[in-house]
Amino acid sequence: FPSHDTPIITASEIKFMLAEAYLRKGDANAARAAYIDGISLNFDMLTNDFNVGVPADKVITPAMKSSFLANPVVVPTAANLSLSHIMLQKYIALY
């Protein structure tokens, strides 16, 4: 089993906290930008730091990341972004 440092807090977690704060503040555009950054940073951490032992057919590619971020169900417009979206992606990123 590869030895990696276990992060106390991740950059994606901070971005999701920011997204939640911006949404509660009423700044949906900033919330959406932080939300997208949170998802993107989580993908980056998985592909860069925790890619050892992943079967070839399960490796996350840049095209997969782009497709995920382009899905309007995952990344809605700023007007449709909800706390549920943010908390779900935060949960996925943390576990």
N, C-alpha and C positions, 0 to 999 in steps of 0.2 A: 504494500500500500504506500503510495507516495506521501512524503511528509511535507505538508504545507502549513504555513502559519494560519491559525484560525483568527479571522478578523473580529475585533470587538464591535466595530461598526463599519459599514461599507459606504462608499461614495453613493451608490444607488439608494441606500436607506436614507441618507441625508437629502438626496434630491426628492424622494417621496415625502419626507417631512416638509420640505419647502413647498411642494405641490399642494399638500394639505393646508399649509398656512396661507398660501396665496389664494386658494379656493375659498377658505373661510373669510379672508379679507375682501373677497369680491373681485380679485384680479384673475379672471379665468384664463387670459392669454399667458400670463406668467406661470400659472398653475399647469397649464398644458405643456409649456416648454420644459418645466422642471420634471413633469411626469414622463415625457418622452426621454429626457436625459437619464432619468432613473432606470427606465427599461433598457436603454442603450448601454448604460454602464454595467448593468447586471449581465447582459449578453457578453460584453467585453471581458468581464471578470471570469465568466464561465469558460470562454474560449481561450483566454490567455493564461489563467492561473490554475484552472481545474479541468484541463483537457486530457490528463493522463488516464489511460485505461478506457477511454470512450471508444466503443466499437465504431468502425469507419462509417457505417450507415447512420450513425446517431450524432456525428460531429455537426455542430452548428456552423453553417457557412454564412458568409456575408449576405448572400441572396436570401437565406432563411430569415436572417435578422431584418433585412429590408422589407421582406414580405410581411413579417409580423407587425412591424411598425406602420406599414401601409394599410393594415386591416382596420377599417373604421369601427368595427366592434371592439377592438382593443384600444385604439387611439381615436376617440371621437373628436368632433370639433370642440373648440373651447366652450361654446355655448352648451354643449351636451355632456361635458366632462363632469362626473359626479365623484363624491367622496368614495362611493363603492368601487369605481374604477381604480382610484388611487390605492385604496386599501387592499384590493385584490392583488394588484401587481406588486405591492410592497410585501404582502404575505408570500407570494410566489418567489420573490427575490430573496427573502429571508430564509425560506425553507426549501 
